[in-house]
Amino acid sequence: MRYLGLDTSNYTTSVAIYDGERGTLVQKKQLLPVPEKALGLRQSDAVFFHTRQLPLLLEQLAAESPGPVDAVGVSARPRDMEGSYMPCFLCGEGFARGYAALNRLPLYSFSHQAGHIMAALYSCGRLDLADREFLAFHVSGGTTEALHVSPDREHVFRIEQVAASLDLKAGQAIDRVGVLLSLPFPAGKYLDKLSHESRREFKVRPVMRGADCSLSGIQNACEKLFAQGSPPCDVAKYCIQAVQAAIVGMTRALRERFPGLPLVYAGGVMSNTMIRAAVEREFGGLFAAPEFSCDNAAGAALLAARHDREKGEDR
């Protein structure tokens, strides 16, 4: 059984095929082009670029992994909650619906967030966790959330938000500091590399309200450091360590509330080497590889395979 996955997020066009018998996965992705000094794209521009990039990526995918597919999975919304919507996801959903209808294939729609979680489990070699409760952190440009995840026969996952940033998201803070330092967008991997050039150590106390965090002060603090003449590597390191402090603070609070549950970290920010090392030292946890941390269609293909299997068991 082969499953086609599509994801058209606000950052990346992505397609994937998962072979359920062999356990292999092929994915193709391309970042959306963002003008220099910009902090993202308008939804209308994102829709345009997805419309242009999606056919090209599907052609590449078909060349590398030829043959029919048995079902289609697509990211159709940001989260599994009422009113969750972004126009950019209509690009992938529209293609998926048409392709599935013409080929008389099952079509399964999921949230972008659920796809991140499933891709992380696959990357960690822990798809077995889909059968039990765990805590997942989804930390990216648009999301800084901690989630209580449990099995669900209809949607694969039942996802409940248990903590979040109350203002700025971690990826937003990183990208804004990246623009300050004239780095390409999205700035995550560039800020990561730059931060390792710093020899300065910062002691950052996170702003917490229970398990929730506030990240709005990071940008101002980095702008102040930059204005005072601190080298870019020090500014980058402060930003990363401030985000790190918040994620560690959230994890500590939730470990008390949910003792013993496995910890899974997903989203582009969690591929940062400094943040990952700090979290692993204190808590362990499971981390997706970078190619499965950032936005991807692999999660949608894997979710489709899981849902197809559960439907077969119900028959």
C-alpha positions as CSV (number, residue, x, y, z in Angstrom):
1,M,0.0,0.0,0.0
2,R,1.3,3.4,-1.1
3,Y,0.1,6.7,0.3
4,L,0.4,10.2,-1.2
5,G,0.8,13.1,1.2
6,L,0.5,16.8,0.5
7,D,1.1,19.9,2.7
8,T,1.0,23.5,1.5
9,S,1.9,25.5,4.6
10,N,2.7,29.2,4.9
11,Y,6.5,28.3,4.5
12,T,6.8,25.2,2.3
13,T,5.3,23.2,-0.5
14,S,5.7,19.6,0.2
15,V,4.7,16.2,-1.2
16,A,5.6,12.7,-0.1
17,I,4.9,9.0,-0.8
18,Y,4.9,6.5,2.0
19,D,5.2,2.8,1.2
20,G,3.5,1.0,4.0
21,E,4.8,-2.5,3.1
22,R,8.5,-1.4,2.9
23,G,8.3,1.3,5.5
24,T,10.1,3.7,3.1
25,L,9.3,7.3,2.5
26,V,10.2,9.7,-0.3
27,Q,9.5,13.4,0.0
28,K,10.0,16.5,-2.1
29,K,9.7,20.0,-0.7
30,Q,10.5,23.6,-1.6
31,L,10.4,26.8,0.5
32,L,8.2,29.6,-0.6
33,P,10.3,32.5,-1.8
34,V,10.3,35.5,0.6
35,P,11.6,38.9,-0.4
36,E,14.8,40.1,1.4
37,K,14.0,41.8,4.8
38,A,10.4,40.5,4.7
39,L,9.0,38.5,7.6
40,G,6.9,36.1,5.6
41,L,4.3,36.2,2.8
42,R,0.7,37.4,2.4
43,Q,-1.7,34.5,2.0
44,S,-2.4,35.5,-1.6
45,D,1.2,35.3,-2.4
46,A,1.6,31.9,-0.6
47,V,-1.3,30.5,-2.7
48,F,0.3,31.7,-5.9
49,F,3.7,30.1,-5.1
50,H,2.1,26.9,-4.0
51,T,0.1,26.8,-7.3
52,R,3.3,27.2,-9.2
53,Q,5.5,24.8,-7.1
54,L,3.1,21.9,-6.4
55,P,3.1,20.4,-10.0
56,L,6.8,20.6,-10.3
57,L,7.4,18.8,-7.0
58,L,4.8,16.1,-7.9
59,E,6.6,15.5,-11.2
60,Q,9.9,15.0,-9.3
61,L,8.1,12.7,-6.8
62,A,6.6,10.6,-9.6
63,A,10.0,10.3,-11.3
64,E,11.7,9.1,-8.1
65,S,8.8,6.9,-6.8
66,P,6.7,5.8,-9.8
67,G,3.6,3.8,-9.6
68,P,0.0,4.2,-8.4
69,V,-1.0,5.1,-4.8
70,D,-3.8,3.6,-2.8
71,A,-4.9,6.6,-0.7
72,V,-4.3,10.3,-0.3
73,G,-3.6,12.3,2.9
74,V,-3.6,16.1,3.0
75,S,-3.0,18.9,5.5
76,A,-6.2,20.8,5.2
77,R,-6.0,23.2,8.3
78,P,-3.5,24.4,10.8
79,R,-4.9,22.7,13.9
80,D,-7.6,20.3,14.9
81,M,-9.9,22.9,16.4
82,E,-13.0,24.8,15.5
83,G,-12.4,27.6,13.0
84,S,-8.7,26.7,12.3
85,Y,-8.2,27.9,8.7
86,M,-5.5,29.3,6.4
87,P,-6.0,29.8,2.7
88,C,-2.7,28.3,1.7
89,F,-3.9,24.9,2.7
90,L,-6.6,25.1,0.0
91,C,-3.9,24.5,-2.6
92,G,-3.0,21.0,-1.4
93,E,-6.5,20.2,-0.4
94,G,-7.9,21.1,-3.8
95,F,-5.4,18.9,-5.7
96,A,-5.9,16.0,-3.2
97,R,-9.7,16.1,-3.6
98,G,-9.5,16.2,-7.4
99,Y,-6.8,13.5,-7.7
100,A,-8.6,11.2,-5.2
101,A,-12.0,11.7,-7.0
102,L,-10.7,11.0,-10.5
103,N,-8.8,7.9,-9.3
104,R,-11.5,6.7,-6.9
105,L,-9.1,6.7,-4.0
106,P,-9.8,7.2,-0.3
107,L,-9.1,10.8,0.8
108,Y,-8.1,11.6,4.4
109,S,-7.7,15.2,5.6
110,F,-5.7,16.1,8.7
111,S,-4.3,19.1,10.5
112,H,-0.8,20.4,9.7
113,Q,-0.1,20.1,13.4
114,A,-1.0,16.4,13.5
115,G,1.2,15.9,10.5
116,H,4.2,17.4,12.4
117,I,3.6,15.0,15.3
118,M,3.3,11.9,13.1
119,A,6.4,12.8,11.1
120,A,8.3,13.2,14.4
121,L,7.2,9.8,15.6
122,Y,8.3,8.2,12.3
123,S,11.7,10.0,12.4
124,C,12.3,8.8,15.9
125,G,11.3,5.3,15.1
126,R,8.5,5.5,17.6
127,L,5.2,5.0,15.6
128,D,4.2,2.8,18.5
129,L,3.5,6.0,20.5
130,A,0.4,6.6,18.3
131,D,-1.2,3.9,20.5
132,R,-0.7,5.7,23.8
133,E,-0.7,9.1,25.5
134,F,2.3,11.4,25.2
135,L,3.2,15.1,25.3
136,A,4.2,16.8,22.1
137,F,5.8,20.2,21.7
138,H,5.1,21.9,18.3
139,V,7.4,24.9,18.1
140,S,7.6,26.7,14.8
141,G,7.1,30.0,13.0
142,G,3.4,30.0,13.7
143,T,3.1,27.9,16.8
144,T,4.6,27.5,20.2
145,E,2.4,24.9,21.9
146,A,2.6,21.9,24.2
147,L,0.0,19.3,23.4
148,H,-1.5,16.3,25.2
149,V,-1.9,13.6,22.6
150,S,-3.9,10.5,22.8
151,P,-5.1,7.8,20.3
152,D,-8.3,8.5,18.3
153,R,-10.0,6.1,16.0
154,E,-11.4,8.8,13.7
155,H,-8.6,11.3,13.5
156,V,-5.6,9.1,14.6
157,F,-4.8,11.7,17.3
158,R,-6.8,13.5,19.9
159,I,-4.9,16.7,20.5
160,E,-5.5,19.0,23.5
161,Q,-3.4,22.2,24.0
162,V,-2.1,22.3,27.5
163,A,0.4,25.2,27.3
164,A,1.4,27.8,24.8
165,S,3.2,31.1,24.2
166,L,0.8,33.9,25.3
167,D,2.2,36.3,22.6
168,L,5.0,36.0,20.1
169,K,5.8,32.6,18.8
170,A,9.3,31.1,19.0
171,G,9.8,31.0,15.3
172,Q,8.6,34.6,14.9
173,A,11.1,35.8,17.5
174,I,13.9,33.9,15.7
175,D,12.9,35.3,12.3
176,R,12.6,38.9,13.5
177,V,16.1,38.7,15.0
178,G,17.3,37.1,11.8
179,V,16.0,40.1,9.8
180,L,17.7,42.4,12.3
181,L,21.0,40.6,11.5
182,S,20.3,40.6,7.8
183,L,20.0,36.8,7.6
184,P,17.8,35.0,5.0
185,F,14.2,34.0,5.8
186,P,13.3,31.7,7.5
187,A,16.3,32.4,9.7
188,G,16.4,29.3,12.0
189,K,19.3,27.4,10.5
190,Y,21.3,30.6,9.9
191,L,20.8,31.8,13.5
192,D,21.7,28.4,14.8
193,K,25.0,28.4,13.0
194,L,25.8,32.0,13.9
195,S,25.0,31.5,17.6
196,H,27.8,28.8,17.9
197,E,30.4,31.5,17.1
198,S,29.6,33.3,20.4
199,R,31.7,32.6,23.5
200,R,29.4,34.7,25.7
201,E,27.0,33.0,28.2
202,F,23.6,34.5,29.0
203,K,21.5,33.6,32.0
204,V,18.0,34.1,30.8
205,R,15.0,33.8,33.1
206,P,11.9,32.8,31.2
207,V,8.7,34.8,31.7
208,M,6.2,32.1,32.7
209,R,2.6,32.0,33.8
210,G,2.1,28.5,34.9
211,A,3.1,26.3,32.0
212,D,2.5,29.1,29.5
213,C,5.3,31.4,28.4
214,S,5.8,34.9,27.1
215,L,8.3,35.5,24.3
216,S,7.5,39.1,23.4
217,G,10.6,40.5,25.2
218,I,13.1,38.6,23.1
219,Q,13.0,40.9,20.1
220,N,13.4,44.1,22.2
221,A,16.3,42.6,24.2
222,C,18.1,41.5,21.0
223,E,17.6,45.0,19.4
224,K,19.1,46.6,22.5
225,L,22.1,44.3,22.4
226,F,22.6,45.0,18.7
227,A,22.3,48.8,19.2
228,Q,24.9,48.6,22.0
229,G,27.3,47.1,19.5
230,S,27.2,43.5,20.5
231,P,28.5,41.2,17.7
232,P,25.8,39.4,15.7
233,C,26.8,36.0,17.1
234,D,26.1,37.2,20.6
235,V,22.7,38.6,19.6
236,A,21.9,35.3,17.9
237,K,23.0,33.3,21.0
238,Y,20.9,35.4,23.3
239,C,17.8,34.9,21.1
240,I,18.3,31.1,21.0
241,Q,19.0,30.9,24.8
242,A,15.9,32.9,25.5
243,V,13.7,30.6,23.4
244,Q,15.5,27.6,25.0
245,A,14.7,28.9,28.6
246,A,11.0,29.2,27.7
247,I,10.8,25.6,26.3
248,V,12.7,24.2,29.3
249,G,10.3,26.1,31.6
250,M,7.2,24.8,29.8
251,T,8.6,21.2,30.0
252,R,9.4,21.4,33.7
253,A,5.8,22.6,34.5
254,L,4.2,19.9,32.3
255,R,6.3,17.1,33.7
256,E,4.8,17.9,37.1
257,R,1.3,17.8,35.6
258,F,1.8,14.7,33.4
259,P,4.5,12.6,35.1
260,G,5.9,9.7,33.1
261,L,4.5,10.6,29.7
262,P,6.9,10.5,26.8
263,L,8.1,13.8,25.4
264,V,8.1,14.4,21.7
265,Y,9.5,17.6,20.1
266,A,8.5,18.7,16.6
267,G,8.5,21.9,14.5
268,G,11.3,23.7,12.8
269,V,12.5,25.5,16.0
270,M,13.2,22.2,17.7
271,S,15.8,21.3,15.1
272,N,18.0,24.0,16.6
273,T,21.1,22.3,17.9
274,M,21.6,24.4,21.1
275,I,18.0,24.1,22.2
276,R,17.8,20.4,21.5
277,A,21.0,19.7,23.4
278,A,19.7,21.6,26.5
279,V,16.4,19.9,26.5
280,E,18.0,16.4,26.0
281,R,20.3,17.0,28.9
282,E,17.5,17.8,31.3
283,F,14.6,15.7,30.1
284,G,15.7,13.3,27.4
285,G,12.8,13.4,24.9
286,L,12.4,12.4,21.3
287,F,13.4,14.7,18.5
288,A,12.6,14.5,14.8
289,A,15.5,14.8,12.3
290,P,15.6,18.3,10.7
291,E,14.0,17.1,7.5
292,F,11.0,15.9,9.5
293,S,11.0,18.8,12.0
294,C,10.3,21.5,9.4
295,D,7.1,21.6,7.5
296,N,6.6,18.4,5.5
297,A,4.0,16.2,3.7
298,A,5.5,13.1,5.2
299,G,3.2,13.4,8.2
300,A,0.1,13.5,6.0
301,A,1.2,10.4,4.1
302,L,1.9,8.6,7.4
303,L,-1.4,9.6,8.9
304,A,-3.3,8.4,5.8
305,A,-1.6,5.0,6.2
306,R,-2.5,4.8,9.8
307,H,-6.1,5.8,9.2
308,D,-6.4,3.4,6.3
309,R,-5.1,0.6,8.6
310,E,-7.6,1.5,11.4
311,K,-10.5,1.5,8.9
312,G,-9.5,-1.9,7.7
313,E,-9.4,-3.2,11.2
314,D,-13.0,-1.8,11.8
315,R,-14.3,-3.6,8.7
